[in-house]
């Protein structure tokens, strides 16, 4: 194999010198530099393909028979097979074996982990990572243009399904292994646990609620440059996602595992916060969770402000100056004054009595808004939370709904199967939680099968 590599290196050196010579002769320009880089990429790709082909063919196992899982397989033939590596397509001559009545097997593919549609493991990783961000048609074009890979849209979908399904199957063990290498930073002072729902268009069912969760760690308060206020830096965020399911048992289990891991590692002085909108089901989960009952429960301020705006329009008429003035005043009271929620509730009750000639819709708006504030007022002590340096907005999980689900699953005309969407969501959560490298290492270990005995 060494002579093959040496020859390829000589050819590569000669080719690069020729490419560089063109720049010397013609001078540097955007066009000449672009041509140089593209030609260099092509030469490097050709060298890499030749070298990988040589490595694979040298590793091929050619014996009269071999034993796999206790079953003896006999050599059947040696022939060419196209594989796709990160540098493009290569044709490799490899040996194929077969047991009586069994499917044929290629030991080279088993040993090398070439088990997903004749793509090498790194090519599979590239496709899996890419499909977490792009739809198959976009990814196929991206691969063709920049990596010389040419997987079809069908292959991309199949790889996403296989890898995403494996991620779901090994998720608990994989996450446990990953968590064992993740330490909660010593400077962590606040941990927030948030969850929310976002709709996804499910094939033959219409729009249904997917679940999104976020566990975020924040550091000490630091002064914001050029401002007098202080805020906490977000150190790390882990995202959890689950496509629509009845009563969310899978989602709850995933979020429970993340919460349990983080709280087990917390520094003694750390404060735990549960942040969410006013959905009753979410607060029931937090209130009954054994590890979160004593956490500080905070109703998202921005949702509260939205309800306050709706109440202002219901009390004084939509878009009126009086509604705008009342909203601005009481939004400030709610956020900055001790007992702000109680003052808002008293004002709503007072102005509810002042006028009796409202439409049924406005009366309903007042009732709903008043119910929201009375039900959640114990979680609206915003002045106290701000004094303690606690976050009052569930922006992390709101953003997760958009980045984890919305950007990938809500494009125009998209409809999903639950399983297909979950497979991609598993990959996307690993990317956004900055766990991709650890997950892929675990995935490659899972590709190792029973050793083949010659």
Backbone torsions as a table, in degrees:
resi	resn	phi	psi	omega
1	UNK	NA	-29.6	-177.2
2	UNK	-59.4	-40.7	-178.2
3	UNK	-65.8	-32.3	177.6
4	UNK	-66.0	-44.3	-179.4
5	UNK	-66.6	-42.5	179.5
6	UNK	-61.3	-42.0	178.3
7	UNK	-63.4	-42.6	179.6
8	UNK	-64.6	-36.5	178.1
9	UNK	-66.0	-40.4	178.1
10	UNK	-62.7	-43.2	178.9
11	UNK	-64.8	-39.4	179.2
12	UNK	-63.7	-45.4	-180.0
13	UNK	-60.8	-43.5	-179.9
14	UNK	-64.2	-43.5	-179.0
15	UNK	-65.0	-42.2	179.9
16	UNK	-65.6	-40.0	177.8
17	UNK	-61.9	-40.2	178.7
18	UNK	-65.3	-41.7	179.6
19	UNK	-63.8	-45.6	-179.9
20	UNK	-64.8	-33.7	180.0
21	UNK	-61.5	-34.7	178.2
22	UNK	-61.9	-39.7	178.9
23	UNK	-66.0	-41.3	178.6
24	UNK	-60.4	-41.7	-176.1
25	UNK	-74.7	-38.6	-173.0
26	UNK	-97.4	-9.1	-178.0
27	UNK	82.8	159.6	-177.1
28	UNK	-84.1	139.6	176.2
29	UNK	-159.1	165.8	177.0
30	UNK	-55.5	-38.3	-178.0
31	UNK	-69.9	-44.3	-177.9
32	UNK	-69.3	-36.0	178.2
33	UNK	-67.4	-40.9	178.0
34	UNK	-62.9	-42.9	178.8
35	UNK	-63.7	-40.3	178.6
36	UNK	-60.5	-48.5	-177.7
37	UNK	-64.2	-42.3	-179.4
38	UNK	-66.9	-40.8	178.1
39	UNK	-66.1	-39.5	178.6
40	UNK	-64.3	-42.3	177.6
41	UNK	-61.2	-41.3	178.6
42	UNK	-63.9	-43.0	179.7
43	UNK	-65.5	-43.1	178.5
44	UNK	-63.9	-39.3	178.8
45	UNK	-64.4	-41.6	178.9
46	UNK	-63.1	-43.0	177.4
47	UNK	-61.9	-44.8	-178.4
48	UNK	-63.7	-40.1	179.3
49	UNK	-64.0	-43.4	179.1
50	UNK	-62.3	-42.5	-178.3
51	UNK	-67.5	-43.2	-179.4
52	UNK	-66.6	-37.7	176.3
53	UNK	-59.5	-45.4	-178.9
54	UNK	-64.5	-42.4	179.8
55	UNK	-61.8	-45.3	-178.1
56	UNK	-67.3	-43.6	-178.8
57	UNK	-66.5	-33.9	177.6
58	UNK	-69.1	-27.1	-178.7
59	UNK	-86.6	-5.2	-177.7
60	UNK	-63.3	141.4	-178.4
61	UNK	-101.4	114.8	-178.5
62	UNK	-122.0	96.2	-179.4
63	UNK	-131.5	159.9	177.2
64	UNK	-59.3	-37.0	179.7
65	UNK	-156.9	159.4	177.4
66	UNK	-141.5	162.8	179.0
67	UNK	-115.7	125.1	177.0
68	UNK	-124.4	123.4	-179.4
69	UNK	52.7	38.5	177.3
70	UNK	79.5	0.7	-179.1
71	UNK	-109.7	129.4	-179.8
72	UNK	-81.1	128.7	177.3
73	UNK	-113.0	143.1	-176.7
74	UNK	-110.1	143.0	179.3
75	UNK	-59.1	132.5	-177.9
76	UNK	-111.4	-49.2	177.7
77	UNK	-166.6	167.1	172.7
78	UNK	-125.6	121.8	-176.5
79	UNK	-150.7	175.4	-175.9
80	UNK	-78.7	148.6	174.0
81	UNK	-143.9	132.5	176.1
82	UNK	-81.3	127.8	172.4
83	UNK	-118.5	156.7	174.7
84	UNK	-115.4	119.8	175.0
85	UNK	-107.3	-177.3	-177.4
86	UNK	-62.7	-20.1	-176.0
87	UNK	-100.7	2.2	178.8
88	UNK	124.7	-162.0	-174.6
89	UNK	-87.9	137.5	175.3
90	UNK	-131.9	145.7	177.2
91	UNK	-104.7	122.5	-174.4
92	UNK	-122.3	132.7	172.6
93	UNK	-86.5	122.4	-176.5
94	UNK	-139.3	158.5	-177.6
95	UNK	-89.0	144.1	179.9
96	UNK	-123.3	137.3	-178.0
97	UNK	-122.6	161.3	178.6
98	UNK	-153.4	137.2	170.4
99	UNK	-93.5	162.5	-178.6
100	UNK	-59.1	122.4	176.5
101	UNK	74.2	3.8	-178.3
102	UNK	-103.6	166.0	174.1
103	UNK	-70.0	154.5	175.6
104	UNK	-69.8	154.0	179.4
105	UNK	-139.3	144.3	177.9
106	UNK	-113.0	108.8	-178.8
107	UNK	-57.2	-35.6	179.6
108	UNK	-59.0	-43.5	-179.7
109	UNK	-66.3	-37.2	179.4
110	UNK	-66.3	-49.9	-178.9
111	UNK	-61.3	-42.7	-174.9
112	UNK	-83.0	-7.0	-178.5
113	UNK	73.3	26.7	178.2
114	UNK	-89.0	73.4	-170.2
115	UNK	-115.5	-0.7	179.6
116	UNK	-115.6	89.6	170.1
117	UNK	56.6	40.2	175.6
118	UNK	63.1	26.0	171.9
119	UNK	-99.5	138.2	175.5
120	UNK	-67.6	160.1	-177.8
121	UNK	-54.3	-40.4	-179.8
122	UNK	-68.6	-37.4	176.4
123	UNK	-64.6	-38.4	176.4
124	UNK	-63.9	-41.3	178.3
125	UNK	-62.4	-43.3	179.1
126	UNK	-58.8	-45.7	-179.3
127	UNK	-66.7	-43.5	-178.2
128	UNK	-64.5	-44.2	178.4
129	UNK	-64.5	-40.9	-178.7
130	UNK	-66.6	-40.9	-176.3
131	UNK	-72.9	-15.1	172.0
132	UNK	-69.5	-18.8	-178.2
133	UNK	-112.0	-31.4	-172.2
134	UNK	-125.3	156.0	173.3
135	UNK	-74.2	157.3	-175.0
136	UNK	-53.8	-39.6	-178.9
137	UNK	-63.5	-42.6	178.7
138	UNK	-65.4	-43.1	-178.2
139	UNK	-66.2	-39.4	178.8
140	UNK	-59.7	-43.1	178.7
141	UNK	-68.5	-40.0	178.8
142	UNK	-61.3	-45.6	178.8
143	UNK	-60.3	-46.1	-177.1
144	UNK	-62.6	-40.1	-173.5
145	UNK	-77.9	-37.3	-169.4
146	UNK	-113.6	-21.3	-176.0
147	UNK	-120.1	-3.9	-176.7
148	UNK	64.2	9.7	171.2
149	UNK	-78.5	146.3	179.7
150	UNK	-132.4	48.7	176.7
151	UNK	-70.3	140.7	177.1
152	UNK	-74.9	165.9	176.2
153	UNK	-59.5	-37.4	179.6
154	UNK	-63.1	-45.7	178.8
155	UNK	-62.8	-41.4	179.2
156	UNK	-59.9	-44.9	178.5
157	UNK	-62.2	-41.6	-179.4
158	UNK	-66.8	-41.6	177.6
159	UNK	-62.9	-44.3	179.0
160	UNK	-59.7	-41.2	179.3
161	UNK	-66.1	-44.4	-177.2
162	UNK	-68.1	-46.1	-178.6
163	UNK	-71.0	-41.5	178.4
164	UNK	-64.7	-37.2	177.2
165	UNK	-67.6	-39.2	177.0
166	UNK	-64.4	-38.0	177.4
167	UNK	-60.2	-38.7	178.4
168	UNK	-69.1	-39.9	-177.6
169	UNK	-67.2	-40.8	-175.6
170	UNK	-99.1	9.5	-169.6
171	UNK	-56.1	-48.5	-175.4
172	UNK	-63.0	-46.5	178.5
173	UNK	-66.6	-40.7	-179.7
174	UNK	-62.5	-47.3	-179.4
175	UNK	-63.6	-38.7	179.3
176	UNK	-63.4	-41.8	178.0
177	UNK	-64.8	-42.5	179.7
178	UNK	-65.2	-44.4	-178.1
179	UNK	-62.9	-31.7	-179.4
180	UNK	-63.3	-21.5	178.4
181	UNK	-100.6	-3.0	179.4
182	UNK	-102.6	120.0	176.3
183	UNK	-108.0	136.5	174.7
184	UNK	-68.0	126.8	-175.8
185	UNK	-58.5	139.9	-179.2
186	UNK	-60.1	-28.3	-178.4
187	UNK	-81.5	2.2	177.9
188	UNK	-62.4	128.9	179.2
189	UNK	-119.4	-25.2	-179.5
190	UNK	-139.0	136.2	172.0
191	UNK	-120.4	126.7	176.9
192	UNK	-108.6	139.7	174.9
193	UNK	-118.1	122.1	-177.0
194	UNK	-131.8	152.4	173.3
195	UNK	-149.8	153.9	-177.8
196	UNK	-160.3	170.9	177.0
197	UNK	-119.4	151.2	176.0
198	UNK	-146.3	141.3	-172.2
199	UNK	-81.1	144.6	176.7
200	UNK	-132.9	140.4	-178.5
201	UNK	-82.2	106.2	-178.1
202	UNK	-95.2	131.9	-177.5
203	UNK	-57.6	130.8	179.0
204	UNK	68.6	3.3	179.3
205	UNK	-126.4	-20.7	-177.9
206	UNK	86.6	-159.5	-174.9
207	UNK	-78.6	124.0	177.9
208	UNK	-132.4	162.3	-174.0
209	UNK	-85.9	119.2	166.8
210	UNK	-90.5	156.6	-177.2
211	UNK	-110.1	139.5	179.3
212	UNK	-131.6	136.4	177.2
213	UNK	-132.0	155.8	178.8
214	UNK	-144.3	133.1	173.0
215	UNK	-117.0	114.6	-173.5
216	UNK	-119.7	140.0	177.6
217	UNK	-109.2	133.9	-179.4
218	UNK	-120.6	147.8	179.6
219	UNK	-89.9	-167.3	179.8
220	UNK	-65.6	162.9	175.2
221	UNK	-68.2	133.8	176.4
222	UNK	-131.0	147.6	-178.8
223	UNK	-74.7	134.6	179.1
224	UNK	-77.6	131.8	-178.3
225	UNK	-59.1	135.3	179.2
226	UNK	66.7	12.9	176.5
227	UNK	-134.9	159.6	-179.4
228	UNK	-87.6	-19.0	-175.2
229	UNK	-80.6	165.0	177.5
230	UNK	-116.5	155.1	174.3
231	UNK	-152.9	167.6	-178.1
232	UNK	-101.6	140.6	174.9
233	UNK	-82.3	133.2	176.0
234	UNK	-79.5	120.8	-174.5
235	UNK	-87.6	-38.1	-175.8
236	UNK	-162.7	146.3	177.0
237	UNK	-137.2	132.5	174.6
238	UNK	-112.0	130.9	-177.7
239	UNK	-108.3	144.6	178.2
240	UNK	-128.3	136.3	179.6
241	UNK	-140.2	146.0	178.5
242	UNK	-146.6	129.8	175.9
243	UNK	-68.7	164.9	-172.1
244	UNK	-50.8	133.5	176.5
245	UNK	-151.6	155.3	-179.6
246	UNK	-71.9	123.5	175.4
247	UNK	65.7	8.6	172.9
248	UNK	49.8	43.7	-179.4
249	UNK	-67.7	-39.5	-179.1
250	UNK	-67.5	-42.2	178.4
251	UNK	-63.4	-45.8	179.5
252	UNK	-57.7	-41.8	-179.0
253	UNK	-64.3	-42.3	178.9
254	UNK	-63.2	-47.1	-179.1
255	UNK	-66.2	-38.4	177.6
256	UNK	-58.2	-42.4	-179.0
257	UNK	-64.4	-41.2	179.3
258	UNK	-66.4	-43.1	179.2
259	UNK	-62.6	-45.9	-178.9
260	UNK	-60.6	-40.3	-179.6
261	UNK	-65.8	-47.9	-176.7
262	UNK	-66.0	-44.5	-176.7
263	UNK	-67.8	-28.7	177.9
264	UNK	-66.7	-28.8	-175.1
265	UNK	-97.4	-0.4	-169.7
266	UNK	-67.8	141.0	168.6
267	UNK	-62.7	154.1	-173.0
268	UNK	-59.2	-36.6	-173.7
269	UNK	-86.5	7.9	-174.2
270	UNK	-79.1	142.8	179.4
271	UNK	-104.0	134.2	178.6
272	UNK	-100.5	132.8	-177.8
273	UNK	-129.6	133.4	170.6
274	UNK	-103.5	123.1	-175.8
275	UNK	-122.5	128.1	178.8
276	UNK	-163.2	173.5	173.4
277	UNK	-80.2	-164.8	-173.2
278	UNK	-88.1	14.7	-177.5
279	UNK	-63.4	127.0	-174.9
280	UNK	-62.0	-41.4	-178.4
281	UNK	-61.0	-37.9	179.4
282	UNK	-66.3	-44.4	-179.1
283	UNK	-69.0	-30.5	174.6
284	UNK	-64.3	-38.5	177.3
285	UNK	-62.1	-48.1	-178.9
286	UNK	-64.8	-41.5	-175.9
287	UNK	-68.7	-28.8	-177.5
288	UNK	-98.2	-5.9	-179.7
289	UNK	-72.2	125.1	-175.4
290	UNK	-59.9	-26.5	-178.7
291	UNK	-94.6	-8.3	-173.3
292	UNK	-120.1	-0.5	-178.5
293	UNK	-58.7	-38.8	-175.7
294	UNK	-94.4	6.4	175.9
295	UNK	-71.5	163.8	173.3
296	UNK	-79.0	120.1	-178.5
297	UNK	-97.7	119.5	-175.3
298	UNK	-123.0	124.3	174.3
299	UNK	-79.4	128.6	-176.5
300	UNK	-50.7	125.3	-175.9
301	UNK	-64.1	-38.4	-175.3
302	UNK	-68.1	-35.1	173.1
303	UNK	-65.5	-40.9	178.5
304	UNK	-61.3	-41.4	179.3
305	UNK	-64.8	-37.0	176.8
306	UNK	-62.3	-43.2	177.3
307	UNK	-63.8	-36.9	179.7
308	UNK	-63.7	-40.0	178.1
309	UNK	-64.3	-40.3	178.4
310	UNK	-64.3	-39.4	179.0
311	UNK	-66.0	-41.5	178.8
312	UNK	-57.8	-44.1	178.7
313	UNK	-66.3	-36.7	178.8
314	UNK	-69.7	-36.3	-178.8
315	UNK	-72.7	-44.2	-168.1
316	UNK	-118.3	-3.4	-178.3
317	UNK	102.6	134.2	-174.3
318	UNK	-63.7	129.6	175.7
319	UNK	78.7	3.9	-179.0
320	UNK	-78.4	156.7	179.3
321	UNK	-63.3	-36.0	-179.9
322	UNK	-65.8	-39.5	178.2
323	UNK	-64.5	-42.7	-179.7
324	UNK	-64.5	-43.1	-178.9
325	UNK	-65.8	-43.2	180.0
326	UNK	-64.4	-41.0	179.8
327	UNK	-62.2	-49.0	-178.0
328	UNK	-61.3	-43.1	-179.3
329	UNK	-63.2	-47.1	-174.2
330	UNK	-81.3	-21.7	170.8
331	UNK	-64.4	-43.1	177.4
332	UNK	-64.9	-41.9	178.3
333	UNK	-60.9	-46.7	-178.9
334	UNK	-59.2	-40.4	-174.3
335	UNK	-82.0	-36.3	-166.2
336	UNK	-112.1	-17.5	-173.8
337	UNK	-105.9	141.4	174.8
338	UNK	-62.0	137.1	-177.2
339	UNK	69.2	24.3	-176.5
340	UNK	-60.5	-40.4	-179.4
341	UNK	-62.6	-40.7	178.8
342	UNK	-64.3	-39.8	179.2
343	UNK	-65.5	-38.6	176.9
344	UNK	-62.8	-44.3	-179.0
345	UNK	-62.5	-43.0	179.8
346	UNK	-63.4	-39.7	-179.8
347	UNK	-66.8	-40.5	177.8
348	UNK	-60.5	-45.8	-179.3
349	UNK	-63.5	-38.2	-179.8
350	UNK	-65.3	-52.6	-176.8
351	UNK	-71.3	-20.2	175.0
352	UNK	-63.6	-31.4	-178.1
353	UNK	-85.8	-19.9	-172.9
354	UNK	-66.9	-39.1	-176.3
355	UNK	-122.7	137.1	-178.5
356	UNK	-116.8	-0.5	-175.4
357	UNK	-100.7	49.1	178.3
358	UNK	-97.4	156.6	176.8
359	UNK	-72.7	159.3	176.8
360	UNK	-55.9	-36.0	-179.9
361	UNK	-64.9	-40.0	178.8
362	UNK	-68.7	-39.1	176.9
363	UNK	-62.3	-39.7	178.3
364	UNK	-64.6	-39.9	177.4
365	UNK	-61.7	-40.2	178.4
366	UNK	-65.6	-45.8	180.0
367	UNK	-60.0	-47.3	-178.4
368	UNK	-63.5	-43.3	179.9
369	UNK	-64.9	-42.3	179.4
370	UNK	-64.8	-38.8	177.6
371	UNK	-63.1	-40.8	179.2
372	UNK	-60.8	-47.5	-176.5
373	UNK	-72.0	-38.3	179.0
374	UNK	-68.7	-34.3	-180.0
375	UNK	-72.2	-31.1	-172.7
376	UNK	-110.9	7.4	-172.2
377	UNK	-62.7	-29.2	178.9
378	UNK	-68.0	-14.9	179.3
379	UNK	-108.3	19.5	-177.2
380	UNK	-123.3	35.9	179.0
381	UNK	-87.8	62.5	-168.8
382	UNK	-64.4	-36.7	179.1
383	UNK	-61.5	-42.2	178.9
384	UNK	-67.0	-43.3	-179.1
385	UNK	-61.5	-41.7	-179.6
386	UNK	-67.0	-37.7	177.9
387	UNK	-62.5	-34.8	-179.9
388	UNK	-85.5	-0.9	179.1
389	UNK	74.3	29.0	179.3
390	UNK	-95.2	143.1	177.3
391	UNK	-68.3	142.2	-179.6
392	UNK	-115.0	1.2	180.0
393	UNK	-120.2	138.8	179.9
394	UNK	-90.6	40.5	-177.6
395	UNK	-61.3	-29.5	-178.6
396	UNK	-63.1	-48.4	-178.5
397	UNK	-76.3	-30.2	174.4
398	UNK	-62.0	-44.5	177.6
399	UNK	-64.5	-36.0	179.0
400	UNK	-62.6	-38.6	177.6
401	UNK	-58.9	-36.2	-179.0
402	UNK	-80.1	-47.0	-174.1
403	UNK	-80.3	-41.6	-177.6
404	UNK	-72.8	-40.5	-174.5
405	UNK	-112.8	-56.2	-170.0
406	UNK	-56.2	-50.5	-174.5
407	UNK	-64.3	-27.2	-175.7
408	UNK	-103.4	-28.0	-170.1
409	UNK	-112.8	-1.9	-174.6
410	UNK	-121.5	29.9	175.2
411	UNK	-72.5	159.7	-175.7
412	UNK	-54.9	128.3	175.3
413	UNK	81.2	0.3	-177.3
414	UNK	-74.3	136.2	170.1
415	UNK	-136.7	143.5	-170.1
416	UNK	-128.6	152.4	161.2
417	UNK	-85.9	152.3	-178.7
418	UNK	-61.8	-45.1	-177.4
419	UNK	-66.9	-43.7	-179.5
420	UNK	-62.3	-43.1	178.3
421	UNK	-66.4	-38.8	-179.3
422	UNK	-64.6	-36.8	179.3
423	UNK	-59.7	-45.2	179.4
424	UNK	-72.2	-36.0	178.7
425	UNK	-62.2	-36.3	177.0
426	UNK	-60.5	-43.7	179.4
427	UNK	-66.9	-41.6	-178.0
428	UNK	-66.5	-38.5	178.2
429	UNK	-64.2	-38.2	177.9
430	UNK	-63.8	-38.9	179.0
431	UNK	-66.1	-52.2	-174.0
432	UNK	-70.9	-24.7	177.1
433	UNK	-85.6	3.4	-179.2
434	UNK	58.5	40.3	178.9
435	UNK	-116.5	10.2	-172.4
436	UNK	-60.9	-48.8	-176.5
437	UNK	-59.5	-43.6	179.5
438	UNK	-66.6	-40.1	178.0
439	UNK	-62.8	-43.3	-176.0
440	UNK	-68.5	-35.2	175.5
441	UNK	-60.1	-42.2	178.4
442	UNK	-66.4	-39.7	179.6
443	UNK	-62.4	-44.4	-179.9
444	UNK	-65.2	-34.8	176.3
445	UNK	-64.7	-35.2	179.8
446	UNK	-69.3	-19.5	179.1
447	UNK	-76.2	-17.7	-178.5
448	UNK	-70.5	116.7	-177.9
449	UNK	-99.5	-174.8	177.6
450	UNK	-58.1	131.6	-179.0
451	UNK	-56.3	146.0	177.9
452	UNK	-94.1	129.4	-178.2
453	UNK	-105.2	124.3	-179.6
454	UNK	-82.0	NA	NA
